[in-house]
């Protein structure tokens, strides 16, 4: 299966390092990104938050507390304060612009974590024109609608919760239009409903939508999903995922 958008084209299966490989490295850090790139990865899943003065940083949590030597809510702090926080007490947090510039050969799958981060993201995408190597995702369908309204089909986007629900219903034979997305990035199940089934994958692929599953860290589950026909896996364990993908004949690196 091939897909239209340049971010996806040429790949029937993609291995993503979740937060740069959070089980093996300091998550969302430059060292993690460099380590997974050295493994041969060209796709990294990451997250963005916005500081009080609108600087986009590569970071998952709303607060600095869990992964840095500092504390505080990012949205209430200026970048001049946030930039002093060190991931694992060792390395600074990257801005999204720094990450895009420092890793020009990496394709980024970016989760827009908050409404505050939306407009700065749109502005940066328009400024850097990096549409071929960025996919924007969010748990907010409203944010994703704004992304598509501003950037159009040039930017690769993933389905939000409403879009995934529509795709799932359609895979059951309910006549619903497919959402205007390029991929569905989903957990195996949600609210007691198994999302990732053969019929779901077939329906999405028939409509040109790739199916990527998160967050898969178990070897047996990786193999089962690859054999089921998914188009990508997102894992905190990039070394294991690479090994499994190579053994299953779907690894595409360097």
C-alpha positions as CSV (number, residue, x, y, z in Angstrom):
1,X,0.0,0.0,0.0
2,X,1.3,3.4,-0.9
3,X,0.0,6.8,0.3
4,X,-0.3,10.2,-1.4
5,X,1.3,12.6,1.0
6,X,5.1,13.0,0.7
7,X,5.4,12.3,4.5
8,X,4.0,8.8,3.9
9,X,4.7,8.1,0.3
10,X,7.1,5.2,-0.5
11,X,6.4,3.6,2.9
12,X,3.9,0.8,3.5
13,X,5.2,0.5,7.0
14,X,6.9,3.1,9.3
15,X,8.7,2.6,12.6
16,X,8.2,5.6,15.0
17,X,10.3,6.3,18.1
18,X,7.8,7.5,20.7
19,X,9.1,10.7,22.3
20,X,12.4,9.7,20.7
21,X,12.5,6.3,22.4
22,X,11.5,7.2,26.0
23,X,12.2,3.8,27.4
24,X,15.8,3.9,26.2
25,X,16.8,7.5,26.4
26,X,15.7,10.8,28.1
27,X,12.4,11.3,26.4
28,X,12.0,14.2,23.9
29,X,15.7,15.1,24.3
30,X,18.3,15.9,21.6
31,X,20.3,12.9,22.8
32,X,17.3,10.6,22.3
33,X,16.6,11.9,18.8
34,X,20.3,11.5,17.9
35,X,20.4,7.9,19.3
36,X,17.3,6.8,17.4
37,X,18.6,8.4,14.2
38,X,21.9,6.5,14.7
39,X,19.7,3.3,14.9
40,X,18.5,4.1,11.4
41,X,15.2,5.7,12.3
42,X,13.8,8.5,10.2
43,X,10.5,9.0,12.0
44,X,10.2,10.4,15.5
45,X,6.9,10.9,17.4
46,X,7.1,13.9,19.8
47,X,5.0,16.5,21.6
48,X,4.9,20.3,21.8
49,X,3.9,22.7,24.5
50,X,3.9,26.5,24.4
51,X,5.5,28.7,27.1
52,X,3.7,31.8,28.4
53,X,5.4,34.0,25.8
54,X,4.5,31.6,22.9
55,X,7.7,29.7,22.4
56,X,7.1,26.1,21.2
57,X,9.1,23.5,23.1
58,X,9.5,19.8,22.5
59,X,7.9,18.4,25.7
60,X,5.0,16.1,26.6
61,X,3.8,17.1,30.1
62,X,2.1,20.3,31.1
63,X,4.6,20.7,33.9
64,X,8.4,20.5,34.1
65,X,8.3,18.3,37.3
66,X,8.5,14.7,36.0
67,X,11.4,14.8,33.6
68,X,13.5,17.9,34.5
69,X,15.3,19.3,37.5
70,X,12.8,22.2,37.6
71,X,9.1,22.6,38.5
72,X,6.2,24.6,37.3
73,X,3.5,24.8,34.6
74,X,5.0,25.5,31.2
75,X,2.1,27.6,30.0
76,X,2.6,30.0,32.9
77,X,6.4,30.4,32.6
78,X,8.4,32.5,30.1
79,X,10.8,30.7,27.9
80,X,13.7,32.4,29.7
81,X,12.7,30.4,32.7
82,X,11.9,27.1,30.9
83,X,15.1,27.1,29.0
84,X,17.0,26.8,32.3
85,X,15.3,23.4,33.1
86,X,17.4,20.3,32.3
87,X,15.9,17.0,31.1
88,X,17.2,14.4,33.6
89,X,19.2,17.2,35.1
90,X,21.6,17.0,32.1
91,X,20.4,18.5,28.9
92,X,18.2,21.5,27.9
93,X,14.8,21.3,26.4
94,X,14.7,21.9,22.6
95,X,12.4,24.3,21.0
96,X,10.5,22.8,18.0
97,X,12.4,25.1,15.7
98,X,15.7,23.9,17.1
99,X,14.6,20.2,16.6
100,X,13.6,20.8,13.0
101,X,16.9,22.5,12.3
102,X,19.1,20.2,14.2
103,X,17.6,17.0,12.6
104,X,16.9,18.0,9.0
105,X,16.7,14.4,7.9
106,X,14.1,13.4,10.5
107,X,10.3,13.2,9.8
108,X,8.5,14.4,12.9
109,X,5.0,13.3,14.1
110,X,4.0,16.2,16.4
111,X,1.2,16.1,18.9
112,X,-0.1,19.6,19.6
113,X,-0.8,19.2,23.3
114,X,-2.6,22.4,24.1
115,X,-4.7,25.1,22.4
116,X,-2.0,27.6,23.4
117,X,0.5,25.7,21.2
118,X,-1.8,25.8,18.1
119,X,-1.2,29.2,16.6
120,X,2.6,29.2,17.2
121,X,2.6,25.8,15.4
122,X,0.7,27.1,12.4
123,X,3.1,30.1,12.3
124,X,6.2,28.0,12.5
125,X,5.0,25.6,9.8
126,X,4.2,28.4,7.5
127,X,7.6,30.0,8.2
128,X,9.7,26.8,7.8
129,X,7.8,25.2,4.9
130,X,8.6,21.7,6.2
131,X,5.4,20.1,5.2
132,X,7.0,17.0,3.6
133,X,8.5,15.9,6.9
134,X,5.9,16.9,9.5
135,X,2.6,15.2,10.5
136,X,0.5,17.1,13.0
137,X,-1.7,15.2,15.4
138,X,-3.8,16.1,18.4
139,X,-6.5,14.7,20.7
140,X,-8.6,17.8,19.8
141,X,-10.5,17.5,16.5
142,X,-11.1,21.2,16.7
143,X,-7.4,21.9,16.7
144,X,-6.9,19.6,13.7
145,X,-9.7,21.4,11.8
146,X,-7.9,24.7,12.4
147,X,-4.7,23.1,11.1
148,X,-6.3,22.0,7.9
149,X,-8.2,25.2,7.4
150,X,-4.9,27.2,7.7
151,X,-2.4,24.9,6.0
152,X,-4.7,22.8,3.7
153,X,-3.8,19.4,2.4
154,X,-0.1,20.4,2.2
155,X,0.4,19.4,5.8
156,X,-0.1,15.7,6.8
157,X,-2.6,15.3,9.6
158,X,-3.8,12.5,11.8
159,X,-7.4,11.8,12.7
160,X,-8.6,13.1,16.0
161,X,-11.0,11.2,18.3
162,X,-14.1,12.0,16.2
163,X,-12.4,11.1,13.0
164,X,-11.3,7.8,14.4
165,X,-14.8,7.1,15.6
166,X,-16.2,7.8,12.2
167,X,-13.6,5.5,10.6
168,X,-14.4,2.7,13.0
169,X,-18.2,3.0,12.3
170,X,-17.5,3.0,8.6
171,X,-15.4,-0.1,9.0
172,X,-18.5,-1.8,10.4
173,X,-20.4,-0.9,7.2
174,X,-22.1,2.3,8.4
175,X,-22.1,4.7,5.5
176,X,-20.0,7.6,6.8
177,X,-17.7,9.9,4.8
178,X,-14.0,9.5,5.6
179,X,-12.4,12.4,7.5
180,X,-10.0,14.6,5.5
181,X,-6.9,13.1,7.1
182,X,-3.8,11.2,6.0
183,X,-3.4,8.8,8.8
184,X,-5.2,7.3,11.8
185,X,-2.9,7.0,14.8
186,X,-4.7,4.9,17.4
187,X,-4.4,2.7,20.4
188,X,-5.3,-1.0,20.0
189,X,-8.6,-0.4,21.8
190,X,-10.5,2.4,23.5
191,X,-13.5,2.4,25.9
192,X,-13.7,-1.4,25.6
193,X,-13.8,-1.3,21.8
194,X,-11.1,-2.9,19.7
195,X,-10.1,-0.2,17.2
196,X,-7.3,-2.0,15.3
197,X,-8.9,-4.8,13.4
198,X,-8.4,-6.2,9.9
199,X,-11.6,-4.5,8.7
200,X,-10.5,-1.1,10.2
201,X,-7.1,-1.3,8.5
202,X,-8.7,-2.3,5.2
203,X,-11.3,0.5,5.3
204,X,-8.7,3.1,6.1
205,X,-6.2,1.9,3.5
206,X,-9.0,1.8,0.9
207,X,-9.5,5.5,1.6
208,X,-5.8,6.3,1.4
209,X,-5.4,6.6,5.2
210,X,-2.5,4.9,6.9
211,X,-3.0,3.2,10.3
212,X,-0.3,3.7,12.9
213,X,-0.7,2.1,16.4
214,X,0.6,3.4,19.7
215,X,2.3,2.8,22.1
216,X,3.5,-0.7,21.4
217,X,6.4,-2.0,23.5
218,X,5.7,-5.7,23.7
219,X,7.4,-7.9,21.1
220,X,4.5,-10.3,20.6
221,X,2.1,-7.5,20.1
222,X,4.5,-5.8,17.6
223,X,4.6,-9.1,15.5
224,X,0.8,-9.6,15.7
225,X,0.1,-6.0,14.5
226,X,2.6,-6.2,11.7
227,X,1.1,-9.5,10.5
228,X,-2.4,-8.0,10.8
229,X,-1.3,-5.3,8.3
230,X,-0.9,-2.0,10.1
231,X,1.1,0.7,8.4
232,X,3.3,1.7,11.3
233,X,4.0,1.2,15.0
234,X,4.9,3.8,17.6
235,X,7.2,2.5,20.4
236,X,9.2,3.6,23.4
237,X,11.6,0.8,22.6
238,X,13.0,1.6,19.2
239,X,15.8,-1.0,19.4
240,X,13.3,-3.8,19.9
241,X,10.9,-2.4,17.3
242,X,13.7,-2.3,14.7
243,X,14.7,-5.8,15.5
244,X,11.1,-7.1,15.1
245,X,10.5,-5.0,12.0
246,X,13.7,-6.4,10.4
247,X,12.7,-10.0,11.2
248,X,9.2,-9.4,9.9
249,X,10.6,-7.9,6.7
250,X,9.1,-4.4,7.1
251,X,12.0,-2.4,8.3
252,X,13.0,0.6,6.2
253,X,15.8,2.7,7.7
254,X,18.6,4.8,6.3
